[in-house]
Amino acid sequence: MTEVSVDPDRCTGHGRCYTLAPDVFDADEMGHSVVLVGEVSGGLEAQAVTAEQNCPEGAISLIR
């Protein structure tokens, strides 16, 4: 299992994470990322990795 988190101080709401990984991330009322699933594996882990790699602020952390 991989733990997923988003640093709210770094997230500016580009939306790439919830576009690329809609089963793992969503947006709050301001468009900033929120984690839907705190621990992922398999297909959800693959989505989370893609989102992490595409976050311009580096706000997503994955702990394996």
Backbone as ProteinMPNN parsed JSONL, in Angstrom:
{"seq_chain_A": "MTEVSVDPDRCTGHGRCYTLAPDVFDADEMGHSVVLVGEVSGGLEAQAVTAEQNCPEGAISLIR", "coords_chain_A": {"N_chain_A": [[0.846, -1.191, 0.0], [0.394, 2.254, -0.673], [0.739, 5.413, 0.738], [-1.073, 8.394, 0.299], [-0.806, 11.904, 0.04], [-1.54, 15.443, 0.111], [0.015, 18.537, 0.075], [-1.403, 21.248, 1.377], [-0.461, 23.847, 1.44], [1.195, 24.085, -0.721], [-0.315, 23.423, -2.951], [-1.911, 24.896, -5.696], [-4.111, 24.606, -7.22], [-4.14, 23.702, -9.953], [-5.323, 21.432, -10.998], [-4.524, 19.119, -12.277], [-4.097, 16.716, -10.927], [-6.65, 15.714, -10.062], [-7.793, 15.479, -12.516], [-6.201, 13.608, -13.843], [-6.228, 11.507, -12.032], [-8.935, 10.73, -11.029], [-10.162, 8.978, -9.267], [-8.702, 9.06, -7.022], [-8.185, 11.689, -6.23], [-9.92, 14.801, -5.618], [-11.558, 17.999, -6.006], [-11.66, 20.845, -3.845], [-13.911, 23.5, -2.791], [-12.51, 25.683, -3.702], [-11.007, 24.764, -5.75], [-8.713, 23.476, -5.097], [-6.705, 20.574, -4.46], [-7.98, 17.61, -2.93], [-7.582, 14.626, -1.079], [-9.115, 11.63, -1.853], [-8.777, 8.93, -1.345], [-6.781, 7.635, 0.991], [-4.894, 5.574, 1.153], [-3.46, 3.608, -1.327], [-3.311, 1.068, -3.906], [-2.313, -1.062, -6.663], [-4.234, -0.283, -9.524], [-5.154, 2.212, -8.62], [-2.91, 3.16, -7.353], [-1.226, 3.501, -9.534], [-2.567, 5.605, -10.818], [-2.203, 7.591, -8.851], [0.587, 7.885, -8.879], [0.976, 8.915, -11.466], [-0.367, 11.364, -11.161], [1.235, 12.543, -9.163], [3.651, 12.837, -10.567], [2.915, 14.738, -12.399], [2.221, 17.049, -11.078], [2.616, 20.449, -10.911], [3.522, 21.949, -8.737], [4.613, 20.137, -7.038], [3.132, 19.175, -4.921], [2.028, 16.786, -4.162], [2.508, 13.882, -2.27], [3.816, 10.648, -2.079], [4.045, 7.886, -0.08], [5.714, 5.025, 0.297]], "CA_chain_A": [[0.0, 0.0, 0.0], [1.078, 3.538, -0.751], [-0.015, 6.494, 1.374], [-1.176, 9.578, -0.555], [-1.143, 13.148, 0.721], [-1.368, 16.685, -0.631], [0.406, 19.669, 0.913], [-2.33, 22.334, 1.015], [0.27, 25.106, 1.288], [1.845, 24.089, -2.03], [-1.306, 23.249, -4.008], [-2.521, 26.139, -6.173], [-5.351, 24.294, -7.92], [-4.047, 23.472, -11.398], [-6.318, 20.414, -11.313], [-3.998, 17.963, -13.006], [-4.23, 15.486, -10.13], [-8.003, 15.151, -10.112], [-8.073, 15.142, -13.909], [-5.47, 12.383, -14.166], [-6.513, 10.454, -11.046], [-10.211, 11.124, -10.413], [-10.566, 8.047, -8.211], [-7.827, 9.296, -5.867], [-8.243, 13.1, -5.856], [-11.054, 15.632, -6.007], [-11.309, 19.413, -5.756], [-12.501, 21.514, -2.86], [-14.687, 24.596, -3.378], [-11.578, 26.656, -4.291], [-10.284, 24.109, -6.825], [-7.506, 22.827, -4.588], [-6.815, 19.119, -4.378], [-8.237, 16.859, -1.703], [-7.373, 13.195, -1.269], [-10.303, 10.803, -1.627], [-8.343, 7.62, -0.879], [-5.499, 7.871, 1.645], [-3.965, 4.48, 0.866], [-3.786, 3.048, -2.633], [-2.5, 0.004, -4.491], [-2.777, -1.458, -7.989], [-4.613, 0.754, -10.475], [-5.225, 3.518, -7.962], [-1.527, 3.593, -7.128], [-0.744, 3.978, -10.832], [-3.156, 6.937, -11.0], [-1.559, 8.502, -7.91], [1.943, 8.135, -9.381], [0.825, 9.824, -12.605], [-0.707, 12.678, -10.624], [2.426, 13.063, -8.489], [4.624, 13.211, -11.591], [2.407, 15.857, -13.191], [1.876, 18.195, -10.227], [3.625, 21.485, -11.126], [4.032, 22.462, -7.467], [5.165, 19.059, -6.22], [2.337, 19.161, -3.695], [1.574, 15.426, -3.872], [3.523, 12.989, -1.711], [3.489, 9.234, -2.001], [4.939, 7.194, 0.854], [5.611, 3.578, 0.065]], "C_chain_A": [[0.888, 1.25, 0.0], [0.17, 4.603, -0.147], [0.065, 7.741, 0.493], [-1.505, 10.794, 0.296], [-0.883, 14.332, -0.202], [-1.023, 17.778, 0.367], [-0.473, 20.859, 0.517], [-1.635, 23.682, 0.844], [0.94, 25.22, -0.08], [0.854, 24.012, -3.184], [-1.924, 24.596, -4.385], [-3.738, 25.888, -7.053], [-5.255, 24.159, -9.42], [-5.025, 22.394, -11.862], [-5.811, 19.203, -12.065], [-4.235, 16.668, -12.242], [-5.631, 14.906, -10.24], [-8.484, 14.916, -11.534], [-7.437, 13.807, -14.271], [-5.81, 11.207, -13.254], [-7.813, 10.756, -10.309], [-10.706, 10.175, -9.329], [-9.754, 8.243, -6.936], [-7.974, 10.714, -5.333], [-9.548, 13.743, -6.322], [-10.665, 17.073, -5.71], [-12.202, 19.918, -4.639], [-13.204, 22.688, -3.546], [-13.813, 25.669, -4.028], [-10.775, 26.051, -5.448], [-8.989, 23.448, -6.402], [-7.771, 21.34, -4.376], [-7.129, 18.626, -2.972], [-8.1, 15.377, -2.037], [-8.662, 12.456, -0.934], [-9.945, 9.468, -0.984], [-6.934, 7.783, -0.31], [-4.458, 6.798, 1.412], [-4.409, 3.784, -0.408], [-2.852, 1.893, -2.98], [-3.042, -0.273, -5.884], [-3.047, -0.283, -8.905], [-4.7, 2.14, -9.863], [-3.832, 4.055, -7.67], [-0.94, 4.143, -8.426], [-1.289, 5.375, -11.129], [-2.454, 7.955, -10.109], [-0.144, 8.856, -8.361], [1.897, 9.11, -10.556], [0.524, 11.238, -12.13], [0.499, 13.324, -9.948], [3.433, 13.583, -9.52], [4.2, 14.443, -12.385], [2.006, 17.075, -12.376], [2.955, 19.27, -10.37], [4.241, 22.022, -9.834], [4.73, 21.397, -6.626], [4.437, 18.914, -4.899], [1.898, 17.762, -3.28], [2.743, 14.6, -3.368], [2.974, 11.574, -1.677], [4.52, 8.579, -1.099], [4.69, 5.705, 0.709], [6.134, 2.808, 1.243]], "O_chain_A": [[1.967, 1.279, 0.591], [-1.013, 4.686, -0.476], [1.137, 8.099, 0.003], [-2.372, 10.734, 1.168], [-0.117, 14.241, -1.161], [-1.694, 17.928, 1.388], [-0.302, 21.417, -0.567], [-2.165, 24.567, 0.173], [1.222, 26.324, -0.544], [1.147, 24.485, -4.282], [-2.395, 25.341, -3.526], [-4.334, 26.83, -7.575], [-6.221, 24.478, -10.114], [-5.503, 22.438, -12.995], [-6.602, 18.343, -12.452], [-4.54, 15.637, -12.842], [-5.779, 13.71, -10.49], [-9.482, 14.225, -11.74], [-8.061, 12.973, -14.928], [-5.693, 10.049, -13.656], [-7.8, 11.009, -9.104], [-11.587, 10.538, -8.55], [-10.072, 7.667, -5.895], [-7.898, 10.932, -4.124], [-10.183, 13.296, -7.276], [-9.567, 17.336, -5.218], [-13.346, 19.487, -4.496], [-13.096, 22.844, -4.762], [-14.308, 26.477, -4.815], [-9.958, 26.738, -6.061], [-8.25, 22.921, -7.234], [-8.903, 20.914, -4.146], [-6.623, 19.142, -1.975], [-8.454, 14.934, -3.129], [-9.23, 12.638, 0.143], [-10.708, 8.935, -0.178], [-5.993, 8.043, -1.06], [-3.26, 7.076, 1.468], [-5.574, 3.417, -0.559], [-1.761, 1.76, -2.427], [-4.108, 0.223, -6.249], [-2.209, 0.607, -9.054], [-4.361, 3.131, -10.509], [-3.6, 5.262, -7.732], [-0.23, 5.148, -8.407], [-0.563, 6.231, -11.633], [-2.142, 9.059, -10.555], [0.276, 10.007, -8.235], [2.706, 10.035, -10.622], [1.095, 12.201, -12.64], [0.757, 14.512, -10.137], [3.999, 14.662, -9.344], [5.042, 15.116, -12.98], [1.498, 18.046, -12.937], [4.101, 19.033, -9.989], [5.374, 22.501, -9.847], [5.364, 21.713, -5.62], [5.039, 18.574, -3.881], [1.441, 17.573, -2.153], [3.827, 14.61, -3.952], [1.827, 11.337, -1.298], [5.724, 8.701, -1.326], [3.595, 5.206, 0.967], [6.128, 1.577, 1.228]]}, "name": "protein", "num_of_chains": 1, "seq": "MTEVSVDPDRCTGHGRCYTLAPDVFDADEMGHSVVLVGEVSGGLEAQAVTAEQNCPEGAISLIR"}
